[in-house]
Amino acid sequence: MKIVHIVEPLAGGIVTFLQSLVENLDNDFHIIIHGERKQVTPFSEVKIQLAYPNVKFLRWKSAQRSLRVKADISAAIELYVILKRLKKNGSLDIVHLHSSKGGFIGRIVCWLLGIQHLVVYTPNGAPFLGSASSFSNYIYKRLEKFASVFGGQVVCCSLSEQKAYELAGISVMMINNGTPSRPADCVPDNVQENNLFKIVTSGRIVDQKNPALFNSIAAYFEEFDQFEFIWAGDGTDRHLLTAKNIRITGWLGKDELNSIVSNADMYLSTATFEGLPFSVLEALALKKPVLLTDCVGNKDLVMKGLNGGTFQHENEAINKILQFYNNSSMLQIMGEHSANYCKNTFDYTDTCERYRRLYHKAAYKQPASTIHLNQLAHGNS
């Protein structure tokens, strides 16, 4: 099967998601039509991560993040030309759209080409939850609902994201994101340095991850020498991380990142919303207790009282960090619960198998009424 992925941007968790699909669906050929955000992740680095014999890249030059009518029309025309050529050459069996920009433009273009029945759209984070402005969120919600008229199966990656879309009046199904389960012998031994209690997060330092809140929490502990906060990653908002007990690592290779997360005492996420974050999934697999904002995407990864907790404001997060620190004997047990929860609920081979079956259902052009979407979402045939 020839699977065409349309991606803007080709960065962050979307790259991890694509890598898992490419690795597990290795009998299929994957054509990745992509934009690029050099300031986030240069394409040269992404190309190395996705260097598989069953992958081909096509640049989507006009694609960009911002909502700009003229630029978006150019992007739609360019995408139409690319997909029309692939369709004519028999190089298109399924079109998988990733992220809100690709999902919006891609659904309209596929409808114009008469291939809307071949479309799968994974938002990986509802765009109408991402702005501090309620008006902006309203506009994004209306755009998502408008685009849904043009067909395609919307696939949410967490239960809370699914509920958010259903509340917006958009029909969806759900397939959890997943990550590889790591046997115990693949997890580095914890190494305590200077008896520091290490609190780690990872990913892009951008508004959606709320670095200002991360900084405020860390600032409370500035006078306590035993606490260290680590942000493994980089981004345009790194200037907001000013607390003297925060260490910013910059972008790291996978092994080095895993080592830093594994050698931390707990994982903290201050994100304002998520789809189902790969960074947290990987922390679970590495046996980390987690403390996450009580937001869409994050809340699905916490079994409260077993593998960590959620919080709604800064003081609540500070109090829970102190509880973790004063009950350090519980951290290992909570970490075991994290790993078991991840293995049993968020294994990436199961995720990819569900997508494989969804692709085949769509490619065979069965009427929507005969596709048992709920069964697909729960792994039943």
C-alpha positions as a Python dict, from the first residue, in 0.01 Angstrom:
ca = {
    (1, 'M'): (0, 0, 0),
    (2, 'K'): (119, 352, -85),
    (3, 'I'): (51, 586, 208),
    (4, 'V'): (88, 959, 148),
    (5, 'H'): (152, 1160, 465),
    (6, 'I'): (91, 1536, 457),
    (7, 'V'): (273, 1712, 738),
    (8, 'E'): (313, 2073, 851),
    (9, 'P'): (540, 2088, 1043),
    (10, 'L'): (780, 1796, 1012),
    (11, 'A'): (903, 1840, 1369),
    (12, 'G'): (843, 1739, 1729),
    (13, 'G'): (607, 1457, 1819),
    (14, 'I'): (483, 1421, 1461),
    (15, 'V'): (827, 1290, 1360),
    (16, 'T'): (810, 1031, 1639),
    (17, 'F'): (461, 934, 1526),
    (18, 'L'): (569, 898, 1163),
    (19, 'Q'): (874, 695, 1263),
    (20, 'S'): (659, 443, 1450),
    (21, 'L'): (426, 406, 1148),
    (22, 'V'): (713, 367, 903),
    (23, 'E'): (890, 109, 1121),
    (24, 'N'): (581, -101, 1189),
    (25, 'L'): (417, -73, 846),
    (26, 'D'): (738, -168, 671),
    (27, 'N'): (562, -356, 390),
    (28, 'D'): (399, -29, 282),
    (29, 'F'): (557, 262, 98),
    (30, 'H'): (539, 602, 269),
    (31, 'I'): (552, 931, 77),
    (32, 'I'): (596, 1226, 316),
    (33, 'I'): (485, 1563, 178),
    (34, 'H'): (622, 1812, 427),
    (35, 'G'): (676, 2170, 525),
    (36, 'E'): (980, 2274, 724),
    (37, 'R'): (1049, 2483, 1033),
    (38, 'K'): (1423, 2534, 1037),
    (39, 'Q'): (1407, 2717, 1368),
    (40, 'V'): (1254, 2406, 1530),
    (41, 'T'): (1415, 2106, 1360),
    (42, 'P'): (1614, 2130, 1034),
    (43, 'F'): (1497, 1886, 767),
    (44, 'S'): (1848, 1739, 748),
    (45, 'E'): (1806, 1606, 1103),
    (46, 'V'): (1454, 1475, 1043),
    (47, 'K'): (1569, 1298, 726),
    (48, 'I'): (1826, 1102, 928),
    (49, 'Q'): (1560, 996, 1181),
    (50, 'L'): (1330, 880, 899),
    (51, 'A'): (1598, 725, 677),
    (52, 'Y'): (1416, 406, 577),
    (53, 'P'): (1408, 235, 236),
    (54, 'N'): (1028, 257, 227),
    (55, 'V'): (1021, 637, 269),
    (56, 'K'): (1028, 914, 8),
    (57, 'F'): (1015, 1289, 82),
    (58, 'L'): (843, 1558, -124),
    (59, 'R'): (886, 1920, -17),
    (60, 'W'): (569, 2128, 34),
    (61, 'K'): (738, 2463, -16),
    (62, 'S'): (438, 2692, 37),
    (63, 'A'): (332, 2538, 368),
    (64, 'Q'): (375, 2756, 676),
    (65, 'R'): (233, 2777, 1026),
    (66, 'S'): (48, 3109, 1036),
    (67, 'L'): (-304, 3165, 903),
    (68, 'R'): (-242, 3382, 596),
    (69, 'V'): (-502, 3365, 322),
    (70, 'K'): (-272, 3432, 25),
    (71, 'A'): (1, 3194, 146),
    (72, 'D'): (-253, 2924, 233),
    (73, 'I'): (-411, 2945, -114),
    (74, 'S'): (-63, 2900, -264),
    (75, 'A'): (-6, 2602, -36),
    (76, 'A'): (-340, 2449, -140),
    (77, 'I'): (-260, 2491, -512),
    (78, 'E'): (85, 2336, -468),
    (79, 'L'): (-59, 2044, -272),
    (80, 'Y'): (-331, 1992, -534),
    (81, 'V'): (-66, 1963, -808),
    (82, 'I'): (143, 1715, -605),
    (83, 'L'): (-150, 1491, -510),
    (84, 'K'): (-298, 1500, -861),
    (85, 'R'): (34, 1376, -1000),
    (86, 'L'): (58, 1100, -739),
    (87, 'K'): (-300, 994, -808),
    (88, 'K'): (-238, 983, -1184),
    (89, 'N'): (78, 774, -1134),
    (90, 'G'): (-97, 523, -909),
    (91, 'S'): (121, 629, -615),
    (92, 'L'): (-163, 704, -373),
    (93, 'D'): (-376, 454, -185),
    (94, 'I'): (-429, 647, 139),
    (95, 'V'): (-375, 1009, 240),
    (96, 'H'): (-288, 1059, 608),
    (97, 'L'): (-306, 1423, 718),
    (98, 'H'): (-111, 1531, 1027),
    (99, 'S'): (-165, 1847, 1238),
    (100, 'S'): (-427, 2119, 1194),
    (101, 'K'): (-277, 2306, 896),
    (102, 'G'): (-221, 1988, 695),
    (103, 'G'): (-563, 1866, 803),
    (104, 'F'): (-747, 2178, 692),
    (105, 'I'): (-582, 2233, 354),
    (106, 'G'): (-546, 1860, 288),
    (107, 'R'): (-914, 1779, 331),
    (108, 'I'): (-1025, 2053, 95),
    (109, 'V'): (-768, 1952, -168),
    (110, 'C'): (-858, 1582, -142),
    (111, 'W'): (-1226, 1667, -180),
    (112, 'L'): (-1148, 1865, -496),
    (113, 'L'): (-959, 1560, -629),
    (114, 'G'): (-1247, 1326, -540),
    (115, 'I'): (-1038, 1117, -300),
    (116, 'Q'): (-1191, 1230, 30),
    (117, 'H'): (-1287, 869, 110),
    (118, 'L'): (-915, 784, 127),
    (119, 'V'): (-837, 1047, 391),
    (120, 'V'): (-734, 991, 753),
    (121, 'Y'): (-668, 1301, 966),
    (122, 'T'): (-482, 1293, 1300),
    (123, 'P'): (-474, 1637, 1469),
    (124, 'N'): (-233, 1530, 1748),
    (125, 'G'): (-355, 1824, 1954),
    (126, 'A'): (-686, 2005, 1904),
    (127, 'P'): (-600, 2348, 1756),
    (128, 'F'): (-904, 2508, 1922),
    (129, 'L'): (-753, 2448, 2267),
    (130, 'G'): (-420, 2615, 2203),
    (131, 'S'): (-476, 2989, 2236),
    (132, 'A'): (-506, 3207, 2543),
    (133, 'S'): (-775, 3396, 2348),
    (134, 'S'): (-1123, 3245, 2361),
    (135, 'F'): (-1203, 3422, 2034),
    (136, 'S'): (-905, 3258, 1858),
    (137, 'N'): (-1008, 2919, 1993),
    (138, 'Y'): (-1361, 2981, 1864),
    (139, 'I'): (-1227, 3061, 1516),
    (140, 'Y'): (-1010, 2746, 1514),
    (141, 'K'): (-1308, 2539, 1626),
    (142, 'R'): (-1521, 2675, 1343),
    (143, 'L'): (-1241, 2605, 1094),
    (144, 'E'): (-1210, 2245, 1216),
    (145, 'K'): (-1585, 2194, 1186),
    (146, 'F'): (-1589, 2353, 841),
    (147, 'A'): (-1307, 2127, 720),
    (148, 'S'): (-1489, 1818, 851),
    (149, 'V'): (-1759, 1878, 589),
    (150, 'F'): (-1506, 1780, 318),
    (151, 'G'): (-1481, 1422, 441),
    (152, 'G'): (-1206, 1209, 584),
    (153, 'Q'): (-1189, 1016, 909),
    (154, 'V'): (-1073, 1224, 1205),
    (155, 'V'): (-865, 1016, 1447),
    (156, 'C'): (-798, 1153, 1794),
    (157, 'C'): (-499, 1017, 1983),
    (158, 'S'): (-645, 1028, 2335),
    (159, 'L'): (-984, 990, 2500),
    (160, 'S'): (-985, 1348, 2629),
    (161, 'E'): (-904, 1482, 2281),
    (162, 'Q'): (-1188, 1272, 2141),
    (163, 'K'): (-1429, 1424, 2393),
    (164, 'A'): (-1311, 1775, 2304),
    (165, 'Y'): (-1384, 1713, 1936),
    (166, 'E'): (-1723, 1559, 2009),
    (167, 'L'): (-1816, 1861, 2223),
    (168, 'A'): (-1728, 2072, 1919),
    (169, 'G'): (-1980, 1872, 1716),
    (170, 'I'): (-1721, 1685, 1507),
    (171, 'S'): (-1748, 1310, 1447),
    (172, 'V'): (-1426, 1128, 1538),
    (173, 'M'): (-1277, 796, 1641),
    (174, 'M'): (-985, 735, 1875),
    (175, 'I'): (-656, 547, 1841),
    (176, 'N'): (-411, 607, 2125),
    (177, 'N'): (-59, 720, 2049),
    (178, 'G'): (195, 462, 2158),
    (179, 'T'): (561, 416, 2240),
    (180, 'P'): (792, 114, 2256),
    (181, 'S'): (795, -69, 2588),
    (182, 'R'): (1145, -84, 2732),
    (183, 'P'): (1263, -395, 2917),
    (184, 'A'): (1427, -326, 3253),
    (185, 'D'): (1774, -401, 3117),
    (186, 'C'): (1732, -123, 2858),
    (187, 'V'): (1670, 142, 3124),
    (188, 'P'): (1985, 312, 3255),
    (189, 'D'): (2050, 280, 3628),
    (190, 'N'): (1964, 591, 3822),
    (191, 'V'): (2271, 791, 3915),
    (192, 'Q'): (2224, 1051, 4187),
    (193, 'E'): (2453, 1352, 4157),
    (194, 'N'): (2510, 1554, 4474),
    (195, 'N'): (2184, 1413, 4616),
    (196, 'L'): (1985, 1638, 4385),
    (197, 'F'): (1612, 1582, 4344),
    (198, 'K'): (1578, 1613, 3967),
    (199, 'I'): (1260, 1724, 3796),
    (200, 'V'): (1269, 1691, 3417),
    (201, 'T'): (1060, 1787, 3117),
    (202, 'S'): (1143, 1755, 2748),
    (203, 'G'): (1043, 1902, 2414),
    (204, 'R'): (1018, 2238, 2244),
    (205, 'I'): (1028, 2549, 2464),
    (206, 'V'): (718, 2711, 2315),
    (207, 'D'): (398, 2871, 2438),
    (208, 'Q'): (196, 2547, 2421),
    (209, 'K'): (432, 2387, 2675),
    (210, 'N'): (390, 2689, 2908),
    (211, 'P'): (754, 2754, 3000),
    (212, 'A'): (645, 3054, 3208),
    (213, 'L'): (459, 2821, 3446),
    (214, 'F'): (754, 2580, 3454),
    (215, 'N'): (977, 2873, 3548),
    (216, 'S'): (743, 2992, 3824),
    (217, 'I'): (732, 2646, 3980),
    (218, 'A'): (1110, 2614, 3963),
    (219, 'A'): (1158, 2966, 4107),
    (220, 'Y'): (982, 2862, 4428),
    (221, 'F'): (1261, 2609, 4487),
    (222, 'E'): (1553, 2840, 4404),
    (223, 'E'): (1663, 2865, 4768),
    (224, 'F'): (1655, 2486, 4814),
    (225, 'D'): (1991, 2351, 4698),
    (226, 'Q'): (1865, 1994, 4665),
    (227, 'F'): (1624, 2065, 4375),
    (228, 'E'): (1721, 2083, 4008),
    (229, 'F'): (1483, 2144, 3717),
    (230, 'I'): (1587, 2024, 3371),
    (231, 'W'): (1435, 2120, 3037),
    (232, 'A'): (1566, 1875, 2777),
    (233, 'G'): (1514, 2060, 2451),
    (234, 'D'): (1517, 2411, 2313),
    (235, 'G'): (1288, 2663, 2151),
    (236, 'T'): (1192, 3021, 2083),
    (237, 'D'): (1067, 3084, 2439),
    (238, 'R'): (1378, 2969, 2625),
    (239, 'H'): (1422, 3328, 2750),
    (240, 'L'): (1126, 3266, 2982),
    (241, 'L'): (1326, 3008, 3177),
    (242, 'T'): (1515, 3241, 3410),
    (243, 'A'): (1512, 3059, 3745),
    (244, 'K'): (1869, 2983, 3849),
    (245, 'N'): (1791, 2617, 3927),
    (246, 'I'): (1679, 2538, 3569),
    (247, 'R'): (1922, 2364, 3334),
    (248, 'I'): (1842, 2378, 2960),
    (249, 'T'): (2019, 2098, 2775),
    (250, 'G'): (1943, 2194, 2416),
    (251, 'W'): (1845, 1926, 2166),
    (252, 'L'): (1981, 1582, 2249),
    (253, 'G'): (2016, 1247, 2076),
    (254, 'K'): (1768, 978, 2174),
    (255, 'D'): (2005, 782, 2398),
    (256, 'E'): (2123, 1092, 2583),
    (257, 'L'): (1766, 1214, 2629),
    (258, 'N'): (1658, 875, 2765),
    (259, 'S'): (1950, 880, 3007),
    (260, 'I'): (1857, 1225, 3142),
    (261, 'V'): (1490, 1134, 3184),
    (262, 'S'): (1573, 798, 3341),
    (263, 'N'): (1811, 957, 3590),
    (264, 'A'): (1555, 1214, 3702),
    (265, 'D'): (1329, 1159, 4003),
    (266, 'M'): (1008, 1270, 3834),
    (267, 'Y'): (869, 1411, 3509),
    (268, 'L'): (682, 1744, 3505),
    (269, 'S'): (463, 1877, 3224),
    (270, 'T'): (321, 2230, 3232),
    (271, 'A'): (156, 2209, 2886),
    (272, 'T'): (-168, 2396, 2823),
    (273, 'F'): (-300, 2116, 2600),
    (274, 'E'): (-174, 1805, 2424),
    (275, 'G'): (-290, 1532, 2188),
    (276, 'L'): (-124, 1245, 2373),
    (277, 'P'): (236, 1360, 2431),
    (278, 'F'): (516, 1127, 2325),
    (279, 'S'): (753, 1291, 2573),
    (280, 'V'): (532, 1183, 2863),
    (281, 'L'): (473, 838, 2712),
    (282, 'E'): (849, 788, 2694),
    (283, 'A'): (884, 902, 3057),
    (284, 'L'): (627, 641, 3158),
    (285, 'A'): (819, 373, 2970),
    (286, 'L'): (1133, 484, 3154),
    (287, 'K'): (958, 426, 3489),
    (288, 'K'): (912, 788, 3590),
    (289, 'P'): (642, 920, 3825),
    (290, 'V'): (466, 1205, 3644),
    (291, 'L'): (312, 1534, 3750),
    (292, 'L'): (110, 1684, 3465),
    (293, 'T'): (-124, 1975, 3408),
    (294, 'D'): (-485, 1861, 3417),
    (295, 'C'): (-540, 1932, 3048),
    (296, 'V'): (-654, 1747, 2738),
    (297, 'G'): (-401, 1478, 2647),
    (298, 'N'): (-208, 1491, 2974),
    (299, 'K'): (-492, 1369, 3196),
    (300, 'D'): (-511, 1039, 3003),
    (301, 'L'): (-160, 943, 3118),
    (302, 'V'): (-212, 964, 3494),
    (303, 'M'): (-357, 697, 3721),
    (304, 'K'): (-402, 931, 4015),
    (305, 'G'): (-225, 812, 4326),
    (306, 'L'): (-56, 526, 4143),
    (307, 'N'): (189, 671, 3891),
    (308, 'G'): (169, 1042, 3977),
    (309, 'G'): (-84, 1321, 3969),
    (310, 'T'): (-227, 1622, 3791),
    (311, 'F'): (-250, 1987, 3890),
    (312, 'Q'): (-445, 2293, 3786),
    (313, 'H'): (-237, 2576, 3927),
    (314, 'E'): (115, 2660, 4040),
    (315, 'N'): (68, 2616, 4416),
    (316, 'E'): (-87, 2273, 4367),
    (317, 'A'): (214, 2165, 4161),
    (318, 'I'): (457, 2293, 4425),
    (319, 'N'): (276, 2109, 4703),
    (320, 'K'): (277, 1783, 4507),
    (321, 'I'): (648, 1814, 4427),
    (322, 'L'): (713, 1853, 4801),
    (323, 'Q'): (500, 1546, 4868),
    (324, 'F'): (703, 1346, 4615),
    (325, 'Y'): (1027, 1469, 4768),
    (326, 'N'): (921, 1384, 5125),
    (327, 'N'): (798, 1038, 5022),
    (328, 'S'): (1084, 938, 4796),
    (329, 'S'): (1043, 570, 4888),
    (330, 'M'): (719, 573, 4686),
    (331, 'L'): (881, 699, 4366),
    (332, 'Q'): (1011, 361, 4255),
    (333, 'I'): (670, 198, 4308),
    (334, 'M'): (501, 480, 4116),
    (335, 'G'): (757, 438, 3838),
    (336, 'E'): (671, 69, 3810),
    (337, 'H'): (304, 162, 3775),
    (338, 'S'): (401, 409, 3500),
    (339, 'A'): (587, 143, 3303),
    (340, 'N'): (309, -116, 3340),
    (341, 'Y'): (41, 135, 3241),
    (342, 'C'): (241, 237, 2934),
    (343, 'K'): (308, -123, 2830),
    (344, 'N'): (-52, -236, 2872),
    (345, 'T'): (-229, 69, 2728),
    (346, 'F'): (6, 263, 2500),
    (347, 'D'): (218, 12, 2313),
    (348, 'Y'): (309, 143, 1968),
    (349, 'T'): (276, -190, 1786),
    (350, 'D'): (-92, -196, 1883),
    (351, 'T'): (-133, 167, 1772),
    (352, 'C'): (20, 95, 1432),
    (353, 'E'): (-190, -220, 1384),
    (354, 'R'): (-506, -17, 1436),
    (355, 'Y'): (-392, 235, 1178),
    (356, 'R'): (-305, -46, 936),
    (357, 'R'): (-658, -181, 957),
    (358, 'L'): (-809, 167, 923),
    (359, 'Y'): (-599, 231, 611),
    (360, 'H'): (-717, -94, 455),
    (361, 'K'): (-1082, -24, 534),
    (362, 'A'): (-1056, 318, 367),
    (363, 'A'): (-856, 192, 69),
    (364, 'Y'): (-1116, -72, -11),
    (365, 'K'): (-1373, 211, -24),
    (366, 'Q'): (-1626, 49, 203),
    (367, 'P'): (-1921, 273, 292),
    (368, 'A'): (-1874, 448, 625),
    (369, 'S'): (-2172, 259, 770),
    (370, 'T'): (-1989, -73, 730),
    (371, 'I'): (-1670, 43, 899),
    (372, 'H'): (-1686, -45, 1266),
    (373, 'L'): (-1483, 251, 1390),
    (374, 'N'): (-1534, 181, 1760),
    (375, 'Q'): (-1411, -173, 1712),
    (376, 'L'): (-1107, -44, 1526),
    (377, 'A'): (-1032, 200, 1806),
    (378, 'H'): (-1035, -81, 2062),
    (379, 'G'): (-839, -326, 1849),
    (380, 'N'): (-1127, -562, 1761),
    (381, 'S'): (-1180, -706, 1414),
}
